[in-house]
């Protein structure tokens, strides 16, 4: 039962990620907190659904990763965007 719930949640997260990728042309999605600890039981259906929903030109560029120290360099651009937005207010 719990496995089915994780798979369903992963599928819905994948739908959201695929939609966000299409609308905002976003390529990197970092998943953190307790959700990231679920592992493949959640990530496999999430990735499968996101790649299925994303447009062909975007699909090949999508990365879905656990937020960690390893992903910090890739996420550095997020800090720069936040700084730019805050400095313009």
VENPE-V138854 format. One record per pair of residues at least 12 apart in sequence whose ideal C-beta (glycine too) atoms are under 10 Angstrom apart, sorted by the first residue. I is the first residue (numbers start at 1). J is the second residue. If there is no record, write none. Layout:
BEGIN
I;J  I;J
END
This chain:
BEGIN
2;41  3;41  3;42  5;41  5;42  6;35  6;38  6;39  6;40  6;41  6;42  6;43  6;44  6;45  6;46  7;41  7;42  7;44  7;45  7;46  7;48  8;42  8;45  9;35  9;38  9;41  9;42  9;45  9;46  10;35  10;38  10;40  10;41  10;42  10;43  10;44  10;45  10;46  10;47  10;48  10;49  10;50  11;42  11;45  11;46  11;48  11;49  11;50  11;52  12;45  12;46  12;49  13;29  13;31  13;35  13;42  13;43  13;45  13;46  13;47  13;49  13;50  13;64  14;42  14;43  14;44  14;45  14;46  14;47  14;48  14;49  14;50  14;51  14;52  14;53  14;54  14;64  15;46  15;49  15;50  15;52  15;53  16;29  16;46  16;49  16;50  16;53  17;29  17;31  17;46  17;47  17;49  17;50  17;51  17;53  17;54  17;62  17;64  18;46  18;47  18;49  18;50  18;51  18;52  18;53  18;54  18;55  18;58  18;59  18;62  19;50  19;53  19;54  20;50  20;53  20;54  20;62  21;50  21;51  21;53  21;54  21;55  21;58  21;59  21;61  21;62  21;64  22;53  22;54  22;55  22;57  22;58  22;59  23;58  24;58  25;55  25;57  25;58  25;61  26;54  26;58  26;61  26;62  26;63  27;54  27;58  27;60  27;61  27;62  27;63  27;64  27;74  28;61  28;62  28;63  28;64  28;65  28;71  28;74  28;75  28;77  28;78  29;46  29;47  29;50  29;62  29;63  29;64  29;65  29;67  30;63  30;64  30;65  30;66  30;67  30;68  30;71  30;72  30;74  30;75  30;78  31;43  31;46  31;64  31;65  31;66  31;67  31;71  32;65  32;66  32;67  32;68  32;71  33;66  33;67  35;66  35;67  36;65  36;66  36;67  36;68  37;66  38;66  39;66  43;64  43;65  43;66  46;64  47;62  47;63  47;64  50;62  50;64  51;64
END
